[in-house]
Amino acid sequence: MGQETLDGDDLSQLRETYRRKVHEELPAEAQRSDGWPIHLDHCFGRVVLDNLFEDEWYDHVDGRPAYEQLSAAELRAAIDIADRILENGQPAAEELNENSLRWRDKLD
């Protein structure tokens, strides 16, 4: 968990770091703790990418999987968002999930 050193613009390393955090580390952390609003990897992907673009991510990314279409700068920012959730746990997951749902007009 936490920040790790990433070599500049090595897209393959950045993509792997993003994939591991979103598809493995975040769901595992959510399963270990009670009260998280999301638990599944695709939900974490939605939350991270929506917060990256401050909008519905699919309006900003052509092609799938989305993380393979991101620039190095976007990947670093997305990894920072994932790290924020990992470091701050449920409160960060709740805040960022609510942001995502608001951008998608899914909040009451």
C-alpha positions as CSV (number, residue, x, y, z in Angstrom):
1,M,0.0,0.0,0.0
2,G,0.9,3.6,-0.2
3,Q,3.0,5.6,-2.6
4,E,5.7,3.8,-4.5
5,T,8.3,5.1,-6.9
6,L,7.2,5.0,-10.5
7,D,9.7,5.6,-13.3
8,G,8.7,8.7,-15.1
9,D,6.6,7.8,-18.1
10,D,7.0,4.0,-18.2
11,L,3.4,3.3,-19.3
12,S,3.6,-0.5,-18.8
13,Q,4.7,0.0,-15.2
14,L,2.1,2.7,-14.6
15,R,-0.7,0.6,-16.1
16,E,0.3,-2.4,-14.0
17,T,0.4,-0.3,-10.8
18,Y,-3.1,1.1,-11.6
19,R,-4.4,-2.4,-12.5
20,R,-3.1,-3.9,-9.2
21,K,-4.4,-1.1,-7.0
22,V,-7.9,-1.0,-8.6
23,H,-8.4,-4.7,-9.3
24,E,-6.6,-6.2,-6.3
25,E,-5.6,-3.9,-3.5
26,L,-8.8,-1.8,-3.2
27,P,-11.3,-4.7,-3.3
28,A,-9.2,-6.6,-0.8
29,E,-9.1,-3.6,1.6
30,A,-12.9,-3.1,1.2
31,Q,-13.5,-6.8,2.0
32,R,-11.3,-6.5,5.2
33,S,-13.3,-3.6,6.5
34,D,-17.0,-2.9,7.2
35,G,-19.0,-0.1,5.9
36,W,-17.3,0.6,2.6
37,P,-19.9,1.8,0.0
38,I,-18.2,-0.2,-2.8
39,H,-16.4,-3.5,-2.9
40,L,-16.0,-4.6,-6.5
41,D,-13.1,-3.8,-8.8
42,H,-15.2,-2.3,-11.5
43,C,-16.8,0.1,-8.9
44,F,-13.3,1.2,-7.8
45,G,-12.4,1.7,-11.5
46,R,-15.5,3.9,-11.9
47,V,-14.7,5.9,-8.8
48,V,-11.1,6.5,-9.6
49,L,-11.6,7.4,-13.2
50,D,-14.7,9.6,-12.5
51,N,-12.7,11.5,-9.9
52,L,-9.7,11.8,-12.3
53,F,-11.9,13.5,-14.9
54,E,-14.4,15.1,-12.4
55,D,-17.1,13.7,-14.7
56,E,-18.3,10.4,-16.1
57,W,-15.0,8.9,-17.3
58,Y,-16.4,7.4,-20.5
59,D,-17.1,10.8,-21.8
60,H,-13.3,11.4,-21.8
61,V,-11.8,8.0,-22.8
62,D,-12.1,6.2,-26.1
63,G,-11.4,2.5,-26.0
64,R,-11.4,-0.2,-23.4
65,P,-9.9,-1.1,-21.0
66,A,-10.0,2.6,-20.1
67,Y,-6.7,2.6,-18.1
68,E,-4.8,1.4,-21.2
69,Q,-5.9,4.6,-23.0
70,L,-4.7,7.0,-20.3
71,S,-1.5,9.1,-20.6
72,A,1.3,8.8,-18.1
73,A,0.2,11.9,-16.3
74,E,-3.4,10.6,-16.1
75,L,-2.2,7.3,-14.8
76,R,-0.1,8.9,-12.2
77,A,-3.1,11.0,-11.1
78,A,-5.4,7.9,-11.1
79,I,-2.8,6.0,-9.0
80,D,-2.7,9.0,-6.5
81,I,-6.5,8.8,-6.2
82,A,-6.4,5.0,-5.6
83,D,-3.6,5.6,-3.0
84,R,-5.8,8.2,-1.3
85,I,-8.5,5.6,-0.9
86,L,-6.1,3.0,0.4
87,E,-4.5,5.3,2.9
88,N,-7.7,6.9,4.2
89,G,-10.1,3.9,3.9
90,Q,-13.8,4.1,4.2
91,P,-14.1,8.0,4.5
92,A,-12.2,8.5,1.3
93,A,-14.1,5.7,-0.5
94,E,-17.4,7.3,0.6
95,E,-16.4,10.8,-0.5
96,L,-15.1,9.8,-3.9
97,N,-18.0,7.4,-4.5
98,E,-20.4,10.2,-3.8
99,N,-18.6,12.5,-6.2
100,S,-18.9,9.8,-8.9
101,L,-22.6,9.3,-8.2
102,R,-23.2,13.0,-8.3
103,W,-21.6,13.4,-11.7
104,R,-23.7,10.5,-12.9
105,D,-26.9,12.1,-11.4
106,K,-27.4,9.0,-9.2
107,L,-27.7,10.7,-5.8
108,D,-31.1,11.5,-4.4
